[in-house]
Amino acid sequence: MNQTESSHHLHLPAGLRFAFVEASWHADIVHQARDAFFAEMAQGGFGADAIDVFDVPGAFEIPLHAQRLARSGRYAAVVGSALVVDGGIYRHDFVSQTVVQALMDVQLDTGVPMISAVLTPHHFHEHAEHRKYFLRHFAVKGTEAAQACLQTVAGLRRLDALLSPASTTA
């Protein structure tokens, strides 16, 4: 299934839980992704009661929380969201790359999908136009994260069913 197909008709079982881990830096922007994620997940049949939100100080803290959440066995998928900008002291692209690679490692280690809405603009300035742009952009990314989340979980469930011993002996 690709991004253009609807995630609203995936027939996932009720009772699945999802985690959303969000960085506090630029919280007003990051919350746009969270709010859009919640709206799209509701369209896919999973309301706010199926999603737990965890706040962390910054992007760098997301992978450890995601790992613990994945290892708990409670979540069908974990989403990480952050806006990593150039603070002038550290390489923001390095931080973002490290976070995304760590999420991939957690995903491969635990088998629980890690969906990234950790974004690093080349240039971000604290002025009205950039803030407006990223407020809108994070809403789009939140919607896309929910779609990816639902599609990935559904795809893995189909794959598990296909690869299960019961389906190979029939």
C-alpha positions in Angstrom: 0.0 0.0 0.0 1.4 3.4 -0.9 0.8 6.8 0.7 -1.9 7.7 -1.8 -4.1 4.9 -0.8 -6.6 5.4 2.0 -5.6 4.4 5.5 -9.3 4.6 6.6 -10.3 1.2 5.4 -7.5 -1.1 6.7 -9.7 -3.2 9.0 -7.3 -3.1 12.0 -8.7 -4.7 15.2 -10.0 -2.6 18.0 -7.9 -2.5 21.1 -4.6 -1.6 19.4 -2.7 1.2 21.2 -0.3 3.7 19.8 2.3 6.0 21.4 3.2 9.5 20.4 6.5 10.9 21.8 7.0 14.6 21.3 9.8 17.0 22.0 9.1 20.1 24.0 11.4 22.4 21.9 9.2 24.5 19.6 6.2 22.8 21.2 3.6 25.0 19.4 4.9 23.7 16.1 5.3 20.1 17.2 1.8 20.1 18.7 0.5 20.7 15.1 1.8 17.3 14.2 0.3 15.7 17.3 -3.1 17.3 16.7 -3.2 16.2 13.0 -2.0 12.7 14.0 -4.9 12.4 16.4 -7.4 13.7 13.8 -6.2 11.2 11.1 -6.0 8.3 13.6 -9.6 9.0 14.5 -10.5 8.8 10.8 -8.8 5.4 10.8 -10.9 4.2 13.8 -8.5 5.0 16.7 -9.6 7.8 18.9 -7.7 9.7 21.6 -8.3 6.8 24.1 -6.1 4.6 21.9 -3.1 7.0 21.9 -0.7 7.8 24.7 1.3 11.0 24.5 4.7 11.3 26.1 6.6 14.6 26.4 10.3 14.7 26.3 12.7 17.6 26.5 14.1 17.4 23.0 14.5 15.1 20.0 17.6 13.4 21.5 15.4 11.8 24.2 12.8 10.3 21.8 14.6 7.0 21.0 15.1 5.9 24.6 11.4 6.5 25.4 10.4 4.8 22.1 12.6 1.8 23.0 11.0 1.4 26.4 7.5 1.8 25.0 8.2 -0.7 22.2 9.6 -3.2 24.7 6.6 -2.9 26.9 4.5 -4.8 24.4 1.6 -2.4 24.8 1.9 -0.5 21.5 1.3 -1.4 17.9 3.5 1.5 16.8 5.4 4.5 18.3 5.6 7.9 16.6 8.4 10.4 17.4 7.9 14.1 16.6 10.4 17.0 16.9 11.6 20.1 15.2 15.4 20.1 15.3 16.8 23.5 14.4 20.3 25.0 14.3 21.0 26.3 17.8 24.3 27.7 16.8 26.2 25.4 19.2 25.7 21.9 17.8 25.1 20.4 14.4 21.3 20.1 14.1 21.6 17.8 11.1 23.8 15.4 13.2 21.2 15.4 16.0 18.4 14.7 13.6 20.3 11.9 11.8 21.2 10.3 15.2 17.6 10.3 16.4 16.2 8.9 13.1 19.0 6.2 13.0 18.2 5.3 16.7 14.5 5.0 15.9 15.4 2.6 13.0 17.6 0.6 15.4 14.7 0.4 17.9 12.3 -0.7 15.2 14.6 -3.4 13.9 15.4 -4.6 17.4 11.9 -4.8 18.7 9.8 -5.4 15.6 7.5 -2.4 16.7 7.1 0.2 13.9 8.8 3.5 14.7 7.3 6.4 12.7 9.4 9.5 12.4 8.0 13.0 12.3 11.4 14.4 13.3 12.2 17.2 10.9 15.3 19.3 10.4 15.0 22.3 8.2 18.1 23.6 6.4 17.3 27.1 7.7 14.9 28.0 10.4 14.6 31.5 11.7 12.3 32.7 14.5 10.3 35.0 12.4 6.6 35.0 11.5 7.0 33.5 8.0 9.1 30.5 9.0 6.9 29.8 12.0 3.7 30.0 9.9 5.3 27.7 7.3 6.3 25.1 9.9 3.0 25.2 11.7 1.3 24.2 8.5 4.1 21.8 7.5 3.9 19.9 10.8 0.2 19.5 10.4 0.8 17.8 7.1 3.5 15.6 8.7 1.2 14.6 11.5 -1.4 13.4 9.0 1.3 11.5 7.0 2.6 10.0 10.2 -0.8 8.6 11.1 -1.3 7.2 7.6 2.1 5.6 7.7 1.4 4.3 11.2 -1.9 2.6 10.2 -0.6 1.3 6.9 2.6 -0.1 8.4 0.7 -1.9 11.2 -1.8 -3.3 8.8 0.9 -4.4 6.4 2.9 -6.1 9.2 -0.3 -7.9 10.4 -0.9 -9.2 6.9 2.7 -10.3 6.6 2.6 -12.0 10.0 -0.6 -13.9 8.8 1.1 -14.9 5.6 4.2 -16.1 7.3 2.5 -17.9 10.2 2.9 -21.7 10.3 -0.9 -22.1 10.0 -1.0 -20.4 6.7 1.9 -22.4 5.3 0.5 -25.8 6.2 -3.0 -25.2 4.7 
